Amino acid sequence: MNKIKKLSLEILSNHKIHFSTNFTDNKKALDKITIIRSKSLKNKLAGFITKIIKKEIRNDKFRINTTEPTSTEPTSTEPTHI
C-alpha cells in the first residue's frame, strides 16, 4: 500500500466526520486536523480522501437502488383482481 493511501485511510478512520466530497473543504479539514508542510502531499491526501468519500456515496446509492422493488414487481402482497 502506498504512502498516500495508507495515510488517507488512517486519517479517515479517526476523523471521517470532518470530510466531504469537496476537495477544497477537505484541504481545510486537513489543515485543522494535521500539520502537513508539503503542499503537494496535502493536495494528494485531500484528493484521495475526496475520491474515497465519493466512491462510498456512489456505492451506497447503488445498494439502495438495487434493493428497492422495481415498478414491474407488485408492491402489495394481496392478490390483484383483474
C-alpha positions as CSV (number, residue, x, y, z in Angstrom):
1,M,0.0,0.0,0.0
2,N,1.5,3.3,-1.0
3,K,2.1,6.2,1.5
4,I,-0.8,8.4,0.3
5,K,-3.4,5.6,0.5
6,K,-2.2,4.5,3.9
7,L,-2.2,8.0,5.4
8,S,-5.6,8.8,3.9
9,L,-7.2,5.7,5.3
10,E,-5.6,6.3,8.7
11,I,-6.9,9.9,8.8
12,L,-10.4,8.8,7.6
13,S,-10.6,6.1,10.2
14,N,-10.2,8.7,13.0
15,H,-11.7,11.8,11.5
16,K,-14.3,10.8,8.9
17,I,-16.9,13.3,10.1
18,H,-14.7,16.2,9.0
19,F,-14.6,15.3,5.3
20,S,-16.9,15.7,2.4
21,T,-16.9,15.3,-1.4
22,N,-15.5,18.8,-1.8
23,F,-11.7,18.9,-2.4
24,T,-11.2,22.5,-1.0
25,D,-13.1,21.7,2.2
26,N,-11.1,18.6,2.6
27,K,-7.8,20.6,2.4
28,K,-9.1,22.9,5.0
29,A,-10.1,20.0,7.2
30,L,-6.6,18.5,6.8
31,D,-5.2,21.9,8.0
32,K,-7.3,21.7,11.2
33,I,-6.5,18.0,11.9
34,T,-2.9,17.6,10.9
35,I,0.3,19.6,10.4
36,I,1.4,19.0,6.8
37,R,4.1,21.3,5.5
38,S,4.2,19.9,2.0
39,K,1.6,21.4,-0.3
40,S,1.7,18.6,-2.8
41,L,1.3,15.9,0.0
42,K,-1.7,17.8,1.4
43,N,-3.3,18.0,-2.1
44,K,-2.7,14.4,-2.8
45,L,-4.2,13.4,0.6
46,A,-7.2,15.6,0.1
47,G,-7.7,14.3,-3.4
48,F,-7.6,10.7,-2.3
49,I,-9.9,11.3,0.6
50,T,-12.4,13.0,-1.7
51,K,-12.2,10.1,-4.1
52,I,-12.9,7.6,-1.2
53,I,-15.9,9.6,0.1
54,K,-17.4,9.9,-3.4
55,K,-16.9,6.2,-4.0
56,E,-18.6,5.3,-0.7
57,I,-21.6,7.6,-1.6
58,R,-21.8,6.1,-5.1
59,N,-21.8,2.5,-3.6
60,D,-24.5,3.4,-1.1
61,K,-26.7,4.8,-3.8
62,F,-26.2,1.7,-5.9
63,R,-27.1,-0.6,-3.0
64,I,-30.2,1.4,-2.3
65,N,-31.3,1.3,-5.9
66,T,-30.7,-2.5,-6.2
67,T,-32.7,-3.3,-3.0
68,E,-35.8,-1.2,-4.0
69,P,-38.6,-3.1,-5.8
70,T,-38.9,-2.1,-9.5
71,S,-42.2,-0.8,-10.9
72,T,-42.9,-4.1,-12.7
73,E,-43.0,-6.0,-9.5
74,P,-46.1,-5.9,-7.4
75,T,-45.6,-4.0,-4.2
76,S,-48.6,-5.4,-2.4
77,T,-48.8,-9.0,-1.1
78,E,-52.6,-9.0,-1.7
79,P,-53.7,-10.7,-4.9
80,T,-54.8,-8.4,-7.7
81,H,-58.3,-8.7,-9.2
82,I,-58.5,-8.3,-12.9
